[in-house]
Amino acid sequence: MTPRRPTRQITLGDDRVGFVKIGGGKPDRHGNPTTPAPVSVQTMTAGYTHDIDKCVAEIHKLAAGGADVVRVAVPEKKDTDALKHIIPQIKVPIVADVHFHFQRALDAVESGVHKIRLNPGNINDRAQVIEVIKACKAANGGKGIPIRVGVNEGSIIERKDKQKRAKELGAVFSDHKHGYMLAIMIAKLEEYLDIFYEQDFYDIGISAKSMDAALTIDAYTEISKRFDHPLHLGVTHAGPKETGTIRSVVALGSLLTQGIGDTLRISYANDPIYEVQDGLELLYCLGLRERKGVDLIACPTCGRIQVDLFTLVQDVRKQLAEKVTVPMKVAVMGCIVNGPGEAEGADVAVFAGDRRGIIYVQGEKVANVPEAEILPRLLHECLEFQGKVLRGEVKLGEKKVDIVPPDPIGELGSGWEKIAAEKRTQTATLTIGKS
């Protein structure tokens, strides 16, 4: 892991919803040092913003799922009008996604939104951009709110001039796609940011998304060399979860390991709660966020599995997600061949035998139960262990004894004896046969 790239830090939120810091490591505008904030997870509501009750309910769901920031679409005035009723009911910073009309940005600021997202490809009139900047500087009692400048591959190509569009599209789909697109993205950013700098406005985040994972990596790598603003990572139009997961994790994981990225959104054509869950899991896996809840490991597909492991794993995952808050490691292993070694260090583990499960807590065997009782007993042990952690009686990851694999045959304690007895019988038979 490369250390995080130092950036200017931006802050969004208010006293009621709380504050989320993004980026950091460089002195602020007053010369005060800043510490890099944890990489934050964002998502976007799927419903209409003007449907106030449904929008509020969706924001609550996403915030409860772990979203640090939620973005809403404001294509029409009825959407920005709705923000006046939505924002007082929620407890997470809200970003207004402005599409084609700068007036929606002004309306959103007036409604108390915590951040504005502008796209240079859609709002590029200099005077209009300056109006938005001035409104954001004056917002929040003069403290100001930040602006994200979002350059997307799909929106930076000229749309109105048909000849220019044809020329740009021809270049995009030529053999030099990445080089040309990078040039456009960087040029658009430089052009746009010059307006902000002239207005002495630096509370800026940047994104440069593409549907192409490789181009996304190249774009953010090059942009990180040229600008010191925090970067919002994402792969746009990533597709359904089944393929979008791979596309997003390849690009975002690669950038994060290089120290690039201060906030992210994994985008799916699906319920946005999955974007939050997978974004958090990515950060947990890279050690960029402290895990909340269970770290569940389980066997892959294997011919040695002797119970309905995959149903068991899903049931364990769902129930523990609702009941466990401490970051305990739980292992659900389908056999006793590799299970003990693969689950080494797990706080609670189960190894399946022949339609049975042997359960361990920090290396100590606590139960041997039939398959039907594995789930309730495992959940019981996890909750018992969580209680001990919360009371300070045990520590996470503290192994008391080495896990001793259960005998592979028969009841516990009899398997090895049976094998030894069979070997003695075979040896005696061979000896008699030779004589």
C-alpha positions, -999 to 999 in steps of 0.1 A, spaced: 0 0 0 14 34 -10 7 61 15 -23 84 8 -16 112 -16 -18 145 4 -45 169 -8 -64 200 2 -92 190 26 -129 197 21 -157 194 47 -194 189 41 -222 187 65 -236 209 94 -240 207 131 -272 187 129 -262 160 104 -226 160 114 -195 166 92 -176 145 68 -141 155 59 -126 144 25 -89 143 17 -63 161 37 -26 161 44 -20 196 30 -24 228 50 -58 245 48 -63 280 35 -52 295 68 -20 274 69 -32 250 95 -21 214 91 -47 188 82 -48 150 87 -60 128 58 -96 117 66 -106 81 61 -118 73 26 -155 79 26 -183 60 8 -209 77 -12 -240 66 -31 -270 81 -49 -307 77 -44 -326 57 -71 -360 74 -66 -373 109 -75 -362 136 -52 -395 154 -54 -412 123 -39 -403 135 -5 -414 107 18 -398 80 -4 -366 100 -8 -363 105 29 -369 68 36 -342 58 10 -317 82 25 -323 68 59 -318 32 46 -285 42 28 -272 60 59 -281 31 81 -262 8 57 -230 29 62 -231 56 35 -211 86 46 -226 109 19 -257 106 -2 -263 123 -36 -297 132 -50 -307 143 -85 -322 177 -89 -331 180 -126 -362 201 -120 -373 229 -96 -397 206 -79 -367 186 -68 -348 215 -53 -380 227 -37 -383 192 -21 -348 196 -5 -362 221 19 -384 194 33 -359 165 30 -328 180 46 -344 187 80 -354 150 82 -321 133 75 -289 129 93 -262 125 66 -246 151 43 -265 156 10 -250 164 -24 -272 179 -51 -264 165 -86 -270 194 -110 -277 183 -146 -282 210 -172 -294 242 -155 -272 262 -132 -303 276 -115 -309 242 -99 -275 246 -82 -286 280 -69 -319 266 -57 -302 237 -40 -278 260 -21 -307 280 -9 -324 248 2 -295 240 25 -277 213 6 -242 204 18 -224 201 -16 -230 207 -53 -219 185 -81 -213 202 -115 -204 187 -148 -182 209 -171 -197 191 -201 -232 202 -192 -228 235 -174 -200 255 -191 -212 290 -194 -186 311 -175 -210 336 -160 -233 308 -148 -205 289 -132 -194 321 -114 -229 326 -100 -228 290 -86 -194 296 -71 -204 328 -54 -236 311 -40 -215 282 -26 -190 306 -10 -218 325 8 -236 294 19 -237 279 54 -235 313 71 -205 324 51 -185 292 58 -193 280 23 -200 245 9 -178 225 -15 -183 217 -52 -174 185 -70 -163 190 -105 -173 157 -123 -158 150 -157 -174 119 -172 -163 102 -204 -199 102 -216 -205 140 -211 -174 157 -222 -178 150 -259 -194 179 -278 -232 174 -282 -244 205 -301 -219 209 -329 -225 178 -351 -193 181 -370 -172 186 -339 -190 157 -322 -183 134 -351 -146 144 -351 -143 138 -313 -161 105 -314 -139 94 -343 -109 101 -322 -123 84 -291 -129 52 -310 -95 53 -327 -65 33 -317 -55 61 -293 -86 62 -273 -70 65 -239 -45 92 -248 -71 113 -265 -97 109 -237 -71 118 -211 -62 149 -230 -98 160 -232 -105 152 -195 -74 171 -183 -81 201 -207 -117 203 -195 -107 203 -159 -80 229 -163 -104 251 -182 -131 248 -156 -109 250 -125 -94 282 -138 -128 298 -132 -128 286 -96 -93 298 -89 -100 332 -103 -129 334 -78 -105 323 -50 -125 291 -45 -106 260 -36 -132 238 -18 -132 215 -47 -134 177 -53 -127 161 -86 -139 130 -104 -130 117 -139 -151 86 -144 -152 62 -174 -170 30 -180 -136 16 -190 -117 3 -159 -83 8 -175 -91 43 -187 -104 51 -152 -71 40 -137 -51 61 -162 -73 92 -158 -71 94 -120 -34 85 -120 -26 115 -144 -50 138 -126 -35 131 -93 -2 143 -106 -16 177 -117 -42 187 -91 -40 187 -53 -78 185 -48 -93 154 -32 -105 128 -57 -138 111 -59 -133 76 -74 -158 57 -95 -164 37 -127 -194 52 -144 -221 30 -161 -205 0 -145 -235 -21 -153 -253 -47 -132 -238 -58 -99 -226 -91 -114 -202 -74 -138 -200 -40 -122 -184 -54 -91 -154 -66 -110 -151 -35 -131 -153 -12 -101 -130 -32 -78 -103 -36 -104 -101 2 -110 -108 15 -76 -87 -11 -58 -58 -4 -80 -60 33 -74 -64 30 -36 -34 8 -33 -14 36 -50 -26 61 -24 -50 77 -49 -86 84 -39 -103 102 -10 -139 92 -14 -157 67 -37 -189 55 -52 -193 20 -66 -220 23 -93 -245 -5 -100 -277 -8 -120 -293 -21 -88 -304 -11 -54 -278 15 -42 -275 -3 -8 -252 -28 -26 -230 1 -37 -226 11 0 -219 -25 12 -194 -32 -15 -177 1 -12 -172 -4 25 -160 -40 20 -134 -28 -5 -121 -3 21 -121 -29 49 -101 -53 28 -75 -27 21 -73 -16 57 -85 19 48 -115 18 71 -120 1 105 -144 -28 100 -178 -26 115 -195 -60 120 -185 -94 110 -156 -104 88 -170 -136 74 -148 -161 56 -160 -194 40 -150 -222 18 -153 -220 -20 -170 -247 -41 -154 -281 -33 -163 -317 -36 -153 -323 0 -183 -303 14 -206 -325 35 -233 -300 44 -254 -274 25 -226 -249 30 -238 -221 7 -272 -218 22 -256 -219 57 -231 -191 47 -259 -168 34 -280 -175 65 -251 -167 88 -242 -136 69 -277 -122 70 -284 -129 107 -250 -117 119 -253 -85 99 -284 -77 119 -271 -87 153 -233 -83 155 -216 -49 156 -180 -58 167 -155 -67 140 -152 -104 149 -138 -129 124 -162 -158 117 -152 -188 96 -178 -212 81 -158 -241 66 -173 -270 47 -149 -298 56 -121 -307 80 -93 -310 55 -84 -273 50 -108 -257 74 -86 -256 105 -57 -240 87 -79 -215 67 -98 -205 98 -67 -199 119 -72 -167 138 -110 -168 135 -128 -157 167 -157 -182 160 -154 -210 135 -174 -240 124 -161 -270 105 -185 -293 88 -182 -331 90 -206 -358 79 -239 -338 83 -225 -323 115 -207 -292 126 -179 -288 151 -178 -252 165 -148 -234 180 -144 -202 199 -109 -187 197 -95 -222 191 -114 -240 218 -140 -266 208 -174 -258 223 -199 -279 204 -205 -308 180 -240 -306 166 -261 -321 138 -264 -301 106 -298 -287 115 -284 -272 147 -253 -256 132 -269 -222 124 -286 -216 158 -257 -228 178 -232 -208 157 -253 -176 161 -255 -183 198 -218 -186 202 -212 -154 181 -236 -134 203 -221 -148 235 -186 -139 222 -197 -104 213 -211 -99 248 -177 -109 262 -159 -85 239 -182 -56 249 -177 -64 286 -139 -65 281 -136 -102 291 -119 -112 258 -101 -95 230 -108 -99 193 -82 -121 175 -68 -135 207 -64 -172 202 -64 -192 234 -53 -226 219 -43 -240 186 -73 -255 167 -71 -293 168 -88 -308 137 -117 -331 145 -113 -368 137 -124 -375 101 -144 -407 109 -172 -414 134 -177 -396 167 -151 -372 180 -122 -391 196 -128 -423 177 -117 -416 142 -80 -420 145 -84 -451 166 -106 -467 138 -80 -458 112 -52 -473 134 -72 -504 140 -78 -509 103 -41 -505 96 -33 -531 122 -58 -555 107 -44 -549 72 -9 -554 84 -18 -587 102 -36 -599 71 -6 -592 48 17 -610 73 -4 -641 75 -8 -642 37 30 -641 32 36 -668 58 
